[in-house]
């Protein structure tokens, strides 16, 4: 299983195994990692799984679709590496992925 590192806004790191086929959001929720809520359950209908992808990974992930881009307008302080964790299906190639959480989720 790929290991993904989730970094809370405070700097606390959580490195966990996430099953291929799950999403980055599911990996956080299933492992009790604070900072990702996933209120809509992965339907891309909220922005409570907003993460900042480490810049070295930004171009290696699945491209954003229009719905994700639109939902990021509702996220707290989005930037050029902002993604919704529910829209990032985990693949074996994502071993070592690093994501950071914003100060809060909206």
Beta strands, then each sheet from edge to edge (+ up, - down):
strand 1: 2-7
strand 2: 13-18
strand 3: 50-53
strand 4: 82-84
strand 5: 97-101
sheet 1: 2+ 1- 5- 3+ 4-
end
